[in-house]
């Protein structure tokens, strides 16, 4: 396939340097890596990886300021008031699964 189009993107300089360092170790120029990524987007008809937020670490109550603590309590109260609840056993199973216990 002929390479007859340009892609221009502004990225963080530090991120670019880190990526280039890794790609150099792999013997792959940045343009080839971008072509691989774009080919995978086409093949997957979307991003070729899952885009999610990292798991949240449990919040230790002692590490919160007074305002943060009361905000968490209010959030829990608001969830209860809105009916966003589940049985305790189910909640504990979900917590254990999330923490890998």
Jmol script that loads the backbone (N, CA, C; Angstrom):
load data "model"
ATOM      1  N   UNK A   1       0.846  -1.172   0.000  1.00  0.00           N
ATOM      2  CA  UNK A   1       0.000   0.000   0.000  1.00  0.00           C
ATOM      3  C   UNK A   1       0.891   1.234   0.000  1.00  0.00           C
ATOM      4  N   UNK A   2       0.631   2.171  -0.880  1.00  0.00           N
ATOM      5  CA  UNK A   2       1.439   3.386  -0.986  1.00  0.00           C
ATOM      6  C   UNK A   2       1.210   4.287   0.214  1.00  0.00           C
ATOM      7  N   UNK A   3       2.282   4.882   0.681  1.00  0.00           N
ATOM      8  CA  UNK A   3       2.189   5.823   1.799  1.00  0.00           C
ATOM      9  C   UNK A   3       2.142   7.224   1.214  1.00  0.00           C
ATOM     10  N   UNK A   4       0.928   7.723   1.059  1.00  0.00           N
ATOM     11  CA  UNK A   4       0.768   9.012   0.394  1.00  0.00           C
ATOM     12  C   UNK A   4      -0.071  10.005   1.208  1.00  0.00           C
ATOM     13  N   UNK A   5      -0.169   9.790   2.524  1.00  0.00           N
ATOM     14  CA  UNK A   5      -0.906  10.711   3.386  1.00  0.00           C
ATOM     15  C   UNK A   5      -0.089  10.975   4.639  1.00  0.00           C
ATOM     16  N   UNK A   6      -0.301  12.136   5.230  1.00  0.00           N
ATOM     17  CA  UNK A   6       0.402  12.523   6.455  1.00  0.00           C
ATOM     18  C   UNK A   6      -0.571  12.574   7.622  1.00  0.00           C
ATOM     19  N   UNK A   7      -0.044  12.276   8.797  1.00  0.00           N
ATOM     20  CA  UNK A   7      -0.788  12.419  10.038  1.00  0.00           C
ATOM     21  C   UNK A   7       0.028  13.342  10.928  1.00  0.00           C
ATOM     22  N   UNK A   8      -0.586  14.401  11.403  1.00  0.00           N
ATOM     23  CA  UNK A   8       0.088  15.338  12.293  1.00  0.00           C
ATOM     24  C   UNK A   8      -0.603  15.290  13.648  1.00  0.00           C
ATOM     25  N   UNK A   9       0.177  15.093  14.701  1.00  0.00           N
ATOM     26  CA  UNK A   9      -0.390  15.044  16.052  1.00  0.00           C
ATOM     27  C   UNK A   9       0.580  15.708  17.020  1.00  0.00           C
ATOM     28  N   UNK A  10       0.037  16.484  17.921  1.00  0.00           N
ATOM     29  CA  UNK A  10       0.855  17.090  18.972  1.00  0.00           C
ATOM     30  C   UNK A  10       0.766  16.187  20.194  1.00  0.00           C
ATOM     31  N   UNK A  11       1.924  15.796  20.712  1.00  0.00           N
ATOM     32  CA  UNK A  11       1.978  14.925  21.880  1.00  0.00           C
ATOM     33  C   UNK A  11       2.963  15.497  22.894  1.00  0.00           C
ATOM     34  N   UNK A  12       2.855  15.030  24.116  1.00  0.00           N
ATOM     35  CA  UNK A  12       3.768  15.434  25.174  1.00  0.00           C
ATOM     36  C   UNK A  12       5.189  14.996  24.803  1.00  0.00           C
ATOM     37  N   UNK A  13       6.151  15.894  24.921  1.00  0.00           N
ATOM     38  CA  UNK A  13       7.530  15.605  24.513  1.00  0.00           C
ATOM     39  C   UNK A  13       8.124  14.434  25.288  1.00  0.00           C
ATOM     40  N   UNK A  14       7.874  14.382  26.574  1.00  0.00           N
ATOM     41  CA  UNK A  14       8.413  13.295  27.394  1.00  0.00           C
ATOM     42  C   UNK A  14       7.828  11.945  26.975  1.00  0.00           C
ATOM     43  N   UNK A  15       6.528  11.920  26.709  1.00  0.00           N
ATOM     44  CA  UNK A  15       5.874  10.695  26.261  1.00  0.00           C
ATOM     45  C   UNK A  15       6.472  10.239  24.931  1.00  0.00           C
ATOM     46  N   UNK A  16       6.674  11.182  24.021  1.00  0.00           N
ATOM     47  CA  UNK A  16       7.256  10.863  22.704  1.00  0.00           C
ATOM     48  C   UNK A  16       8.659  10.274  22.872  1.00  0.00           C
ATOM     49  N   UNK A  17       9.473  10.885  23.732  1.00  0.00           N
ATOM     50  CA  UNK A  17      10.829  10.379  23.955  1.00  0.00           C
ATOM     51  C   UNK A  17      10.816   8.971  24.527  1.00  0.00           C
ATOM     52  N   UNK A  18       9.936   8.732  25.499  1.00  0.00           N
ATOM     53  CA  UNK A  18       9.851   7.402  26.103  1.00  0.00           C
ATOM     54  C   UNK A  18       9.432   6.357  25.069  1.00  0.00           C
ATOM     55  N   UNK A  19       8.428   6.707  24.261  1.00  0.00           N
ATOM     56  CA  UNK A  19       7.954   5.778  23.228  1.00  0.00           C
ATOM     57  C   UNK A  19       9.045   5.528  22.191  1.00  0.00           C
ATOM     58  N   UNK A  20       9.731   6.587  21.761  1.00  0.00           N
ATOM     59  CA  UNK A  20      10.801   6.424  20.763  1.00  0.00           C
ATOM     60  C   UNK A  20      11.916   5.539  21.298  1.00  0.00           C
ATOM     61  N   UNK A  21      12.236   5.683  22.583  1.00  0.00           N
ATOM     62  CA  UNK A  21      13.285   4.854  23.181  1.00  0.00           C
ATOM     63  C   UNK A  21      12.905   3.376  23.112  1.00  0.00           C
ATOM     64  N   UNK A  22      11.671   3.066  23.451  1.00  0.00           N
ATOM     65  CA  UNK A  22      11.201   1.674  23.406  1.00  0.00           C
ATOM     66  C   UNK A  22      11.148   1.175  21.972  1.00  0.00           C
ATOM     67  N   UNK A  23      10.621   2.000  21.068  1.00  0.00           N
ATOM     68  CA  UNK A  23      10.521   1.586  19.665  1.00  0.00           C
ATOM     69  C   UNK A  23      11.899   1.378  19.049  1.00  0.00           C
ATOM     70  N   UNK A  24      12.873   2.193  19.434  1.00  0.00           N
ATOM     71  CA  UNK A  24      14.241   2.020  18.943  1.00  0.00           C
ATOM     72  C   UNK A  24      14.790   0.668  19.383  1.00  0.00           C
ATOM     73  N   UNK A  25      14.513   0.294  20.634  1.00  0.00           N
ATOM     74  CA  UNK A  25      14.956  -1.011  21.128  1.00  0.00           C
ATOM     75  C   UNK A  25      14.301  -2.148  20.341  1.00  0.00           C
ATOM     76  N   UNK A  26      13.081  -1.900  19.854  1.00  0.00           N
ATOM     77  CA  UNK A  26      12.378  -2.901  19.043  1.00  0.00           C
ATOM     78  C   UNK A  26      12.789  -2.839  17.573  1.00  0.00           C
ATOM     79  N   UNK A  27      13.607  -1.827  17.213  1.00  0.00           N
ATOM     80  CA  UNK A  27      14.025  -1.671  15.825  1.00  0.00           C
ATOM     81  C   UNK A  27      12.910  -1.154  14.935  1.00  0.00           C
ATOM     82  N   UNK A  28      12.011  -0.355  15.504  1.00  0.00           N
ATOM     83  CA  UNK A  28      10.843   0.118  14.760  1.00  0.00           C
ATOM     84  C   UNK A  28      10.749   1.643  14.842  1.00  0.00           C
ATOM     85  N   UNK A  29      10.753   2.314  13.688  1.00  0.00           N
ATOM     86  CA  UNK A  29      10.554   3.768  13.724  1.00  0.00           C
ATOM     87  C   UNK A  29       9.119   4.112  14.134  1.00  0.00           C
ATOM     88  N   UNK A  30       8.946   5.316  14.652  1.00  0.00           N
ATOM     89  CA  UNK A  30       7.638   5.776  15.110  1.00  0.00           C
ATOM     90  C   UNK A  30       6.599   5.653  14.002  1.00  0.00           C
ATOM     91  N   UNK A  31       6.963   5.976  12.763  1.00  0.00           N
ATOM     92  CA  UNK A  31       5.985   5.918  11.665  1.00  0.00           C
ATOM     93  C   UNK A  31       5.475   4.496  11.450  1.00  0.00           C
ATOM     94  N   UNK A  32       6.347   3.484  11.604  1.00  0.00           N
ATOM     95  CA  UNK A  32       5.897   2.099  11.468  1.00  0.00           C
ATOM     96  C   UNK A  32       4.947   1.728  12.607  1.00  0.00           C
ATOM     97  N   UNK A  33       5.248   2.175  13.816  1.00  0.00           N
ATOM     98  CA  UNK A  33       4.382   1.890  14.959  1.00  0.00           C
ATOM     99  C   UNK A  33       3.008   2.511  14.743  1.00  0.00           C
ATOM    100  N   UNK A  34       2.973   3.714  14.212  1.00  0.00           N
ATOM    101  CA  UNK A  34       1.690   4.374  13.938  1.00  0.00           C
ATOM    102  C   UNK A  34       0.929   3.604  12.862  1.00  0.00           C
ATOM    103  N   UNK A  35       1.630   3.127  11.829  1.00  0.00           N
ATOM    104  CA  UNK A  35       0.977   2.319  10.795  1.00  0.00           C
ATOM    105  C   UNK A  35       0.414   1.018  11.375  1.00  0.00           C
ATOM    106  N   UNK A  36       1.166   0.383  12.266  1.00  0.00           N
ATOM    107  CA  UNK A  36       0.680  -0.848  12.909  1.00  0.00           C
ATOM    108  C   UNK A  36      -0.595  -0.526  13.692  1.00  0.00           C
ATOM    109  N   UNK A  37      -0.560   0.561  14.475  1.00  0.00           N
ATOM    110  CA  UNK A  37      -1.727   0.950  15.250  1.00  0.00           C
ATOM    111  C   UNK A  37      -2.931   1.197  14.348  1.00  0.00           C
ATOM    112  N   UNK A  38      -2.758   1.968  13.282  1.00  0.00           N
ATOM    113  CA  UNK A  38      -3.877   2.276  12.392  1.00  0.00           C
ATOM    114  C   UNK A  38      -4.410   1.029  11.697  1.00  0.00           C
ATOM    115  N   UNK A  39      -3.525   0.110  11.316  1.00  0.00           N
ATOM    116  CA  UNK A  39      -3.980  -1.158  10.725  1.00  0.00           C
ATOM    117  C   UNK A  39      -4.815  -1.945  11.727  1.00  0.00           C
ATOM    118  N   UNK A  40      -4.406  -1.950  12.984  1.00  0.00           N
ATOM    119  CA  UNK A  40      -5.167  -2.661  14.009  1.00  0.00           C
ATOM    120  C   UNK A  40      -6.522  -2.003  14.257  1.00  0.00           C
ATOM    121  N   UNK A  41      -6.576  -0.688  14.188  1.00  0.00           N
ATOM    122  CA  UNK A  41      -7.859   0.015  14.320  1.00  0.00           C
ATOM    123  C   UNK A  41      -8.808  -0.446  13.224  1.00  0.00           C
ATOM    124  N   UNK A  42      -8.296  -0.542  12.003  1.00  0.00           N
ATOM    125  CA  UNK A  42      -9.127  -0.987  10.872  1.00  0.00           C
ATOM    126  C   UNK A  42      -9.560  -2.440  11.070  1.00  0.00           C
ATOM    127  N   UNK A  43      -8.620  -3.315  11.437  1.00  0.00           N
ATOM    128  CA  UNK A  43      -8.947  -4.738  11.616  1.00  0.00           C
ATOM    129  C   UNK A  43      -9.955  -4.967  12.738  1.00  0.00           C
ATOM    130  N   UNK A  44      -9.829  -4.208  13.829  1.00  0.00           N
ATOM    131  CA  UNK A  44     -10.729  -4.371  14.975  1.00  0.00           C
ATOM    132  C   UNK A  44     -11.985  -3.513  14.861  1.00  0.00           C
ATOM    133  N   UNK A  45     -11.981  -2.650  13.861  1.00  0.00           N
ATOM    134  CA  UNK A  45     -13.092  -1.701  13.698  1.00  0.00           C
ATOM    135  C   UNK A  45     -13.302  -0.895  14.970  1.00  0.00           C
ATOM    136  N   UNK A  46     -12.195  -0.479  15.555  1.00  0.00           N
ATOM    137  CA  UNK A  46     -12.185   0.296  16.793  1.00  0.00           C
ATOM    138  C   UNK A  46     -10.794   0.223  17.389  1.00  0.00           C
ATOM    139  N   UNK A  47     -10.662   0.692  18.592  1.00  0.00           N
ATOM    140  CA  UNK A  47      -9.356   0.628  19.245  1.00  0.00           C
ATOM    141  C   UNK A  47      -8.969  -0.824  19.478  1.00  0.00           C
ATOM    142  N   UNK A  48      -7.696  -1.169  19.248  1.00  0.00           N
ATOM    143  CA  UNK A  48      -7.273  -2.566  19.377  1.00  0.00           C
ATOM    144  C   UNK A  48      -6.957  -2.978  20.814  1.00  0.00           C
ATOM    145  N   UNK A  49      -7.459  -2.225  21.766  1.00  0.00           N
ATOM    146  CA  UNK A  49      -7.258  -2.540  23.173  1.00  0.00           C
ATOM    147  C   UNK A  49      -8.403  -1.930  23.952  1.00  0.00           C
ATOM    148  N   UNK A  50      -8.585  -2.434  25.168  1.00  0.00           N
ATOM    149  CA  UNK A  50      -9.659  -1.942  26.016  1.00  0.00           C
ATOM    150  C   UNK A  50      -9.237  -0.621  26.654  1.00  0.00           C
ATOM    151  N   UNK A  51     -10.111   0.356  26.640  1.00  0.00           N
ATOM    152  CA  UNK A  51      -9.830   1.651  27.253  1.00  0.00           C
ATOM    153  C   UNK A  51     -10.670   1.750  28.522  1.00  0.00           C
ATOM    154  N   UNK A  52      -9.996   1.656  29.658  1.00  0.00           N
ATOM    155  CA  UNK A  52     -10.681   1.706  30.945  1.00  0.00           C
ATOM    156  C   UNK A  52      -9.873   2.533  31.923  1.00  0.00           C
ATOM    157  N   UNK A  53     -10.500   2.916  32.996  1.00  0.00           N
ATOM    158  CA  UNK A  53      -9.785   3.574  34.078  1.00  0.00           C
ATOM    159  C   UNK A  53      -9.128   2.504  34.932  1.00  0.00           C
ATOM    160  N   UNK A  54      -7.959   2.799  35.510  1.00  0.00           N
ATOM    161  CA  UNK A  54      -7.330   1.811  36.380  1.00  0.00           C
ATOM    162  C   UNK A  54      -8.196   1.568  37.612  1.00  0.00           C
ATOM    163  N   UNK A  55      -8.058   0.386  38.213  1.00  0.00           N
ATOM    164  CA  UNK A  55      -8.864   0.111  39.406  1.00  0.00           C
ATOM    165  C   UNK A  55      -8.555   1.145  40.497  1.00  0.00           C
ATOM    166  N   UNK A  56      -9.582   1.521  41.222  1.00  0.00           N
ATOM    167  CA  UNK A  56      -9.406   2.468  42.309  1.00  0.00           C
ATOM    168  C   UNK A  56      -8.983   1.733  43.557  1.00  0.00           C
ATOM    169  N   UNK A  57      -7.982   2.254  44.230  1.00  0.00           N
ATOM    170  CA  UNK A  57      -7.568   1.674  45.500  1.00  0.00           C
ATOM    171  C   UNK A  57      -8.621   2.026  46.549  1.00  0.00           C
ATOM    172  N   UNK A  58      -8.849   1.120  47.497  1.00  0.00           N
ATOM    173  CA  UNK A  58      -9.808   1.442  48.554  1.00  0.00           C
ATOM    174  C   UNK A  58      -9.375   2.704  49.292  1.00  0.00           C
ATOM    175  N   UNK A  59     -10.337   3.470  49.743  1.00  0.00           N
ATOM    176  CA  UNK A  59     -10.050   4.713  50.453  1.00  0.00           C
ATOM    177  C   UNK A  59      -9.974   4.415  51.945  1.00  0.00           C
ATOM    178  N   UNK A  60      -8.868   4.791  52.566  1.00  0.00           N
ATOM    179  CA  UNK A  60      -8.730   4.642  54.018  1.00  0.00           C
ATOM    180  C   UNK A  60      -9.342   5.875  54.668  1.00  0.00           C
ATOM    181  N   UNK A  61     -10.308   5.665  55.525  1.00  0.00           N
ATOM    182  CA  UNK A  61     -11.016   6.780  56.149  1.00  0.00           C
ATOM    183  C   UNK A  61     -10.048   7.726  56.858  1.00  0.00           C
ATOM    184  N   UNK A  62      -9.000   7.182  57.469  1.00  0.00           N
ATOM    185  CA  UNK A  62      -8.032   8.012  58.197  1.00  0.00           C
ATOM    186  C   UNK A  62      -7.207   8.927  57.310  1.00  0.00           C
ATOM    187  N   UNK A  63      -7.185   8.633  56.000  1.00  0.00           N
ATOM    188  CA  UNK A  63      -6.377   9.456  55.092  1.00  0.00           C
ATOM    189  C   UNK A  63      -7.167  10.636  54.525  1.00  0.00           C
ATOM    190  N   UNK A  64      -8.467  10.687  54.838  1.00  0.00           N
ATOM    191  CA  UNK A  64      -9.321  11.742  54.293  1.00  0.00           C
ATOM    192  C   UNK A  64      -9.367  12.949  55.216  1.00  0.00           C
ATOM    193  N   UNK A  65      -9.501  14.115  54.602  1.00  0.00           N
ATOM    194  CA  UNK A  65      -9.767  15.300  55.403  1.00  0.00           C
ATOM    195  C   UNK A  65     -11.196  15.203  55.910  1.00  0.00           C
ATOM    196  N   UNK A  66     -11.542  16.052  56.836  1.00  0.00           N
ATOM    197  CA  UNK A  66     -12.902  16.059  57.377  1.00  0.00           C
ATOM    198  C   UNK A  66     -13.921  16.291  56.265  1.00  0.00           C
ATOM    199  N   UNK A  67     -13.642  17.240  55.361  1.00  0.00           N
ATOM    200  CA  UNK A  67     -14.562  17.530  54.254  1.00  0.00           C
ATOM    201  C   UNK A  67     -14.694  16.332  53.313  1.00  0.00           C
ATOM    202  N   UNK A  68     -13.566  15.671  52.997  1.00  0.00           N
ATOM    203  CA  UNK A  68     -13.606  14.507  52.114  1.00  0.00           C
ATOM    204  C   UNK A  68     -14.386  13.365  52.759  1.00  0.00           C
ATOM    205  N   UNK A  69     -14.174  13.185  54.072  1.00  0.00           N
ATOM    206  CA  UNK A  69     -14.874  12.124  54.800  1.00  0.00           C
ATOM    207  C   UNK A  69     -16.384  12.339  54.733  1.00  0.00           C
ATOM    208  N   UNK A  70     -16.826  13.554  55.030  1.00  0.00           N
ATOM    209  CA  UNK A  70     -18.267  13.825  55.013  1.00  0.00           C
ATOM    210  C   UNK A  70     -18.833  13.770  53.595  1.00  0.00           C
ATOM    211  N   UNK A  71     -18.020  14.099  52.590  1.00  0.00           N
ATOM    212  CA  UNK A  71     -18.464  13.980  51.196  1.00  0.00           C
ATOM    213  C   UNK A  71     -18.704  12.511  50.842  1.00  0.00           C
ATOM    214  N   UNK A  72     -17.827  11.613  51.320  1.00  0.00           N
ATOM    215  CA  UNK A  72     -18.009  10.175  51.079  1.00  0.00           C
ATOM    216  C   UNK A  72     -19.255   9.661  51.789  1.00  0.00           C
ATOM    217  N   UNK A  73     -19.454  10.096  53.022  1.00  0.00           N
ATOM    218  CA  UNK A  73     -20.647   9.696  53.774  1.00  0.00           C
ATOM    219  C   UNK A  73     -21.902  10.179  53.049  1.00  0.00           C
ATOM    220  N   UNK A  74     -21.879  11.425  52.574  1.00  0.00           N
ATOM    221  CA  UNK A  74     -23.041  11.979  51.859  1.00  0.00           C
ATOM    222  C   UNK A  74     -23.292  11.219  50.574  1.00  0.00           C
ATOM    223  N   UNK A  75     -22.218  10.857  49.873  1.00  0.00           N
ATOM    224  CA  UNK A  75     -22.374  10.092  48.630  1.00  0.00           C
ATOM    225  C   UNK A  75     -23.054   8.754  48.914  1.00  0.00           C
ATOM    226  N   UNK A  76     -22.648   8.087  49.992  1.00  0.00           N
ATOM    227  CA  UNK A  76     -23.283   6.831  50.371  1.00  0.00           C
ATOM    228  C   UNK A  76     -24.744   7.019  50.742  1.00  0.00           C
ATOM    229  N   UNK A  77     -25.010   8.075  51.485  1.00  0.00           N
ATOM    230  CA  UNK A  77     -26.406   8.368  51.867  1.00  0.00           C
ATOM    231  C   UNK A  77     -27.250   8.639  50.620  1.00  0.00           C
ATOM    232  N   UNK A  78     -26.697   9.439  49.700  1.00  0.00           N
ATOM    233  CA  UNK A  78     -27.422   9.763  48.461  1.00  0.00           C
ATOM    234  C   UNK A  78     -27.705   8.500  47.644  1.00  0.00           C
ATOM    235  N   UNK A  79     -26.739   7.578  47.598  1.00  0.00           N
ATOM    236  CA  UNK A  79     -26.961   6.311  46.893  1.00  0.00           C
ATOM    237  C   UNK A  79     -28.116   5.538  47.519  1.00  0.00           C
ATOM    238  N   UNK A  80     -28.132   5.473  48.855  1.00  0.00           N
ATOM    239  CA  UNK A  80     -29.228   4.770  49.553  1.00  0.00           C
ATOM    240  C   UNK A  80     -30.563   5.441  49.267  1.00  0.00           C
ATOM    241  N   UNK A  81     -30.583   6.758  49.355  1.00  0.00           N
ATOM    242  CA  UNK A  81     -31.827   7.503  49.142  1.00  0.00           C
ATOM    243  C   UNK A  81     -32.349   7.312  47.718  1.00  0.00           C
ATOM    244  N   UNK A  82     -31.435   7.129  46.757  1.00  0.00           N
ATOM    245  CA  UNK A  82     -31.832   6.962  45.352  1.00  0.00           C
ATOM    246  C   UNK A  82     -32.114   5.496  45.011  1.00  0.00           C
ATOM    247  N   UNK A  83     -31.962   4.604  45.985  1.00  0.00           N
ATOM    248  CA  UNK A  83     -32.243   3.196  45.727  1.00  0.00           C
ATOM    249  C   UNK A  83     -31.100   2.440  45.078  1.00  0.00           C
ATOM    250  N   UNK A  84     -29.919   3.033  45.039  1.00  0.00           N
ATOM    251  CA  UNK A  84     -28.758   2.350  44.463  1.00  0.00           C
ATOM    252  C   UNK A  84     -28.105   1.501  45.559  1.00  0.00           C
ATOM    253  N   UNK A  85     -28.764   0.379  45.857  1.00  0.00           N
ATOM    254  CA  UNK A  85     -28.296  -0.514  46.918  1.00  0.00           C
ATOM    255  C   UNK A  85     -28.296  -1.949  46.417  1.00  0.00           C
ATOM    256  N   UNK A  86     -27.657  -2.835  47.191  1.00  0.00           N
ATOM    257  CA  UNK A  86     -27.699  -4.270  46.916  1.00  0.00           C
ATOM    258  C   UNK A  86     -27.471  -5.005  48.228  1.00  0.00           C
ATOM    259  N   UNK A  87     -27.826  -6.270  48.283  1.00  0.00           N
ATOM    260  CA  UNK A  87     -27.654  -7.029  49.525  1.00  0.00           C
ATOM    261  C   UNK A  87     -26.185  -7.040  49.967  1.00  0.00           C
ATOM    262  N   UNK A  88     -25.964  -7.039  51.287  1.00  0.00           N
ATOM    263  CA  UNK A  88     -24.614  -6.979  51.844  1.00  0.00           C
ATOM    264  C   UNK A  88     -23.724  -8.103  51.309  1.00  0.00           C
ATOM    265  N   UNK A  89     -24.258  -9.332  51.258  1.00  0.00           N
ATOM    266  CA  UNK A  89     -23.458 -10.466  50.768  1.00  0.00           C
ATOM    267  C   UNK A  89     -22.959 -10.242  49.354  1.00  0.00           C
ATOM    268  N   UNK A  90     -23.817  -9.712  48.518  1.00  0.00           N
ATOM    269  CA  UNK A  90     -23.443  -9.418  47.128  1.00  0.00           C
ATOM    270  C   UNK A  90     -22.385  -8.313  47.079  1.00  0.00           C
ATOM    271  N   UNK A  91     -22.540  -7.306  47.932  1.00  0.00           N
ATOM    272  CA  UNK A  91     -21.573  -6.200  47.972  1.00  0.00           C
ATOM    273  C   UNK A  91     -20.199  -6.709  48.413  1.00  0.00           C
ATOM    274  N   UNK A  92     -20.174  -7.559  49.453  1.00  0.00           N
ATOM    275  CA  UNK A  92     -18.898  -8.087  49.926  1.00  0.00           C
ATOM    276  C   UNK A  92     -18.240  -8.986  48.884  1.00  0.00           C
ATOM    277  N   UNK A  93     -19.026  -9.775  48.158  1.00  0.00           N
ATOM    278  CA  UNK A  93     -18.462 -10.606  47.088  1.00  0.00           C
ATOM    279  C   UNK A  93     -17.834  -9.729  46.009  1.00  0.00           C
ATOM    280  N   UNK A  94     -18.493  -8.646  45.654  1.00  0.00           N
ATOM    281  CA  UNK A  94     -17.962  -7.732  44.638  1.00  0.00           C
ATOM    282  C   UNK A  94     -16.660  -7.092  45.109  1.00  0.00           C
ATOM    283  N   UNK A  95     -16.620  -6.686  46.373  1.00  0.00           N
ATOM    284  CA  UNK A  95     -15.401  -6.081  46.928  1.00  0.00           C
ATOM    285  C   UNK A  95     -14.265  -7.085  46.927  1.00  0.00           C
ATOM    286  N   UNK A  96     -14.538  -8.309  47.361  1.00  0.00           N
ATOM    287  CA  UNK A  96     -13.501  -9.350  47.393  1.00  0.00           C
ATOM    288  C   UNK A  96     -12.994  -9.662  45.989  1.00  0.00           C
ATOM    289  N   UNK A  97     -13.898  -9.712  45.022  1.00  0.00           N
ATOM    290  CA  UNK A  97     -13.485  -9.975  43.637  1.00  0.00           C
ATOM    291  C   UNK A  97     -12.628  -8.831  43.104  1.00  0.00           C
ATOM    292  N   UNK A  98     -13.027  -7.604  43.416  1.00  0.00           N
ATOM    293  CA  UNK A  98     -12.283  -6.440  42.937  1.00  0.00           C
ATOM    294  C   UNK A  98     -10.879  -6.389  43.533  1.00  0.00           C
ATOM    295  N   UNK A  99     -10.753  -6.806  44.797  1.00  0.00           N
ATOM    296  CA  UNK A  99      -9.455  -6.769  45.472  1.00  0.00           C
ATOM    297  C   UNK A  99      -8.665  -8.071  45.313  1.00  0.00           C
ATOM    298  N   UNK A 100      -9.270  -9.053  44.621  1.00  0.00           N
ATOM    299  CA  UNK A 100      -8.582 -10.327  44.398  1.00  0.00           C
ATOM    300  C   UNK A 100      -8.438 -11.155  45.660  1.00  0.00           C
ATOM    301  N   UNK A 101      -9.417 -11.071  46.539  1.00  0.00           N
ATOM    302  CA  UNK A 101      -9.362 -11.828  47.800  1.00  0.00           C
ATOM    303  C   UNK A 101     -10.095 -13.157  47.679  1.00  0.00           C
TER     304      UNK A 101
END
end "model"
wireframe off; spacefill off
backbone 0.3
color backbone group
